[in-house]
Amino acid sequence: MTIATLLNLENQVKSFLHRADILDTVGASNVDNLIELGEVWLFRHARTADMEATLSGTIDSNGELAVPTGYLALKHARIAASPTNPLLMRPSHWIYQTYPNRSAGGTPQYIARDGSVFIFGCYPTGTPTVAGRYYAKPTSIKTSANAVFVANPDLYLFAALAEAESYVKNNAQVGFWITRRASILADVNELHDEGQTGTGMSVRPDAYA
């Protein structure tokens, strides 16, 4: 079984469903809909190296930094100075409560997303540069074979199949497909975590101050 293109994926979904077509009320194929729904689920839950992007920008005069297009989640961020100053992620309301004075106060220690911008605590003095890494939403498989698909075609397959309940009701295999989707996702995310921290390292999550 080769799944290297969108067409390959479409054919495999049909094969697993034992259906040459899955038509809606006007006769259009719903296979692409299953793939799109599966991809939406995947983008919400997967966090892999293939989804990482570089965060780099200058905090503007309003003490804000624009959230990059396609942003899903922050991996790490820092004030790019010498020495560097790591930024800890906090909810935006925590920033406003803890640092209510929204005027120049020094070098930020915390970062939060507030809508389309990142805000900081304390409010930065000047316009420092922020560097880091974040998880970005890949280009849809319907546009091109993105890196997540190339590395994990099985995840795409079972993510699409898991969405088939609405079209193949009472199919006992749906439960299996959902389980497979979850187990493959866990493997993919675990592999990414091991690549970042090793298999024997102990990482303690930061707690709110």
N, C-alpha and C positions, 0 to 999 in steps of 0.2 A: 504494500500500500504506500503510494507516494502522495503526500499532501504538500505541494510546494506553491500552488497558485490558488486563486479564488475559485477557478473552475474545478480544480481537484477537490477542494473543500466542498463545493456544492454537490459534486458527484458522490462523495463519500457520505454526506448527510443523507442523500437519497438512498444510497445503498444500505446504510444502517437502518433506515426507516422502512426499507423494503417497499419504497414508493418511487416510481419513476417521475411522479409529479405530486406537488402539494398545492392545490389550487384554491384561490379564494372565490368569492361569489361572482366575480367578473372574469374568472378564468386565468388570472395572473398567478405565476408561481410565487409561493411563500417561502421558498428555501432561503432566499436572500434576507427575508425578514427574520427568520430563525437565526441566521448568522449575525445579523445586525444586533438583535436582542442579546445574543450570547456575548458579543463583543462589548456591548454596554455593561453587562454584568462583569465581564473580565476586567475592564478598565477601572471599575469601582473597587475591585478586590485584589488584583495583582499588583505587586510592587517588586519589580525586577531590575537588574542592571540595565536591561534594554530600554527601560522607561526613564532612566536618569538623564538629567540635563544640567547644564552649568548655570548657576545663579550669579549674576554680576550686574551691578548697577550702583548709581550714586543716589543717596537719599536727597530728596529735593528740599527746597526752602520751606516747605510745609511739614517737614519731618516725616515724609512718606516715600515709599518705593513702590513702583507699579508692580502688581502681580503679573508674572509672565503669562502669555497666551498658552493655554493648554495645561496650566498648573493643576496638579492633583494634590500633592502633599510635599511638605518640606522635609528633606533629609537632614541637612545641617546648614548653618549659616554663621558668618562671623564678620566682624568689622575688619576690613583688610588694612591693618596698620602694622607697625612693628613695635612690640610683638602683637600678634593677632589677638583679637578679643572675641571668643566664642559667644554666640547669642543663644539663649534658651527660649524655646517656644512657649508662649502663654496664650490664653484666650484674650480677645481684644478687650472685653470688659475688665479683666484683671489689670491690663495695662492702664486703662483710664482710671480705675480705682486707686491703683498703687502710685501712679504718676499723674495726678490731676493737673499739675502745672505743665501745660503744653507749650513750653518755651525752652530755649537752650538750657540744658542742664548737665552736659558732660558727654561721656561716651556711653552709648546704650549697652545694656546687659541682656535685654529681652527683646523678642520680636513676636508680633502677632499679625494675623491676617484680619483685615477689616474691610470686607467687600472686595473691591478691585485693587486695594493697596495693602502693603505691609506698614504697620506702625511700630514704634519703638519706645522702650522705657529704659533709661530716661529719654526724654525728648533730646535728640542729638544737638550738640554744639557744632555748627558748621554743616558741611555736606559730605560726611564720610562715605566711603565706598563699602558696599556689602558684597561679599563673595560666598559661595556655597554650592550646594547641589540640591535639586528637587526632583520629584517624580512628575513627569509630563505625560499627557495623554497622547499616545502614538497616532499616526495617521491611520485612518480606518482601512481595514483589509479591502474594502470596496473601492479604495483609491489605489493602493499599492500593497505589496507584501511587506508589511512592517516587520521590524526586528523581533517583536514579541511572537508574531505568527511564525516566522522562519525558525525561531528557536524552540517553539512550543506548539506545533501543529495539532498535537493531541488535545491540548487544552482548548484550542479553538473548536475542534470537532465536538468534544463533549459539552462545551458551553452552548453550542448551537443545538445539539440533540436534547439537552436538558430543557430547552424552551419549547419542545415539540408537543407537550401535553395538550395544548389548546387545539392541535390539529390531529393528533392520534390518540384520542381519549381512551382511557382504560388499557393502555399498552403497558404491560408489566415491566417492560424494559426501561421505561422512563425513570423509575426509581433507581435503577442501576446506573443510568447515565448521570443522574444528579449526584450520586455517590462518587462516581468516577471523576466528575467535574471537580468536586470538593477535594478529593484525594490528590489529583494532579496539581491543583492550585496550591495545596499545602506543600507538596514536594517542590514546586517551582519557587515559592516564597522562601522555603527553608533553605534551598540551595543558594538563593541569593544572600540570605542572612549568614550562612556559613562562609560564603565568599567574602563577606564584609568583616566578620568578627572571628572567623576560625571556628573549629568544632569544639574547642575546650576552654574558650574564654568565658569569663563571667562578666556580663554587662548589666550594671545596675541602672534602671531608669531614673531620671531626675525626678525629684518630688517638688511640688510647689513650695516656694520659700514662705 
